[in-house]
Amino acid sequence: MTSTSRNWPEKPFSLITSTTDLKSIDRLPSDSLGRSEAVRVARLMAQTHNTIFRAFNAIYNQADSIDPSNKRDVTSFTTFATFAIDFLENHHRCEELVFFPMLEAQAGIPGMMANDVKQHRAFEEPLAELRDYLRKVHDGTDTLDAAVLRTCIDILAPELERHLRDEIPSILAAGVHLSDDAMAACYKALHDEAEGTTDPFKIGPLVMGCQDNTLLLDGLHIQFPQLPFRFAPHLVHLIVSRRYADVWRFCPSTFFGEPRDTEFSTPKVESGCRKASTEEKFRNFRVAALRQLLTGAIQLAVLILVLNLMLAACRTWPQELSWLGRYLVVLE
């Protein structure tokens, strides 16, 4: 267990904490580390893979806390697990469709990413078996058995983890042959393809709820996902997460990247995991209080906007409704 405030066991997947100690880093120009686009993309890819690891760890470590006879919990849990598989499969589809071909074209080296594609094929079968089992449990044609589910993940884990780790140095090695602009264009194409082919109501809360803002990658706090505005987690919390609200009970973190226990994880957290200190609890309380204030401010701003829109409409209504307009004027 790495020494952070995370309270979830890294089992069966260990998080990536360095992009430079895996392999092939010596193939990069010595002056490129820390500032090349390849390093930036490798770090973002590592955070994407850590998102996958945390989602699957959450599935693995909560499975035996769920009562198979509780239809609500089983349905939400299998939905959470299916969304995690959807995210993983679409990530690899986008790589093979857009990212890898663009890297090879820009580098002028056909087949440069062939080993990464080959690694995708290596875990397709156990991943399909896991999806099929979850579908049967969700549909009620099979019963949730934590041992069976964990066995499916145990079979999947070695090849999946090997690939998600090996791909990071593959990107760093590809950076030797690409300019920063070319690497940035390749990653943007991958990002745009993934964003355009996922359901934001399913994948948005999943990704936000599987972050860990206490994790250091290469000794740094790497912002992930890279959102266009800082209030995005609040929008996920207030709006985007509502459609599948019951599913996100199984997320290992809040939508703000704070690792947490869930109602299904608390009895199962390993004894070796560090408890939060009094200072950390107080800091978390202050953060939660500030968040509540910000959430309230956003809700108030939305309310004022709605009232002003209503006021504008009232001014065009018939005379008999003018009393409502006069009432709303008071609220301006």
Secondary structure, DSSP 8 states (H G I E B T S, - for coil): --SSS--S---S------SSSSS-GGGS-TTTTTTSHHHHHHHHHHHHHHHHHHHHHHHHHHGGGS-TT-HHHHHHHHHHHHHHHHHHHHHHHHIIIIIHHHHHHHHT-TTTTHHHHHHHHHTHHHHHHHHHHHHHHHHTSS---HHHHHHHHHHHHHHHHHHHHHHHHHHHHHTTTS-HHHHHHHHHHHHHHHHHTS-HHHHHHHHHTT--TT--BTTB---SS--SSTTHHHHHHHTGGGTTGGGGGG-SB-TTS-B---TTTGGGS-TTS----HHHHHHHHHHHHHHHHHHHHHHHHHHHHHHHHHHHHHTTS-GGGHHHHHHHHHH-
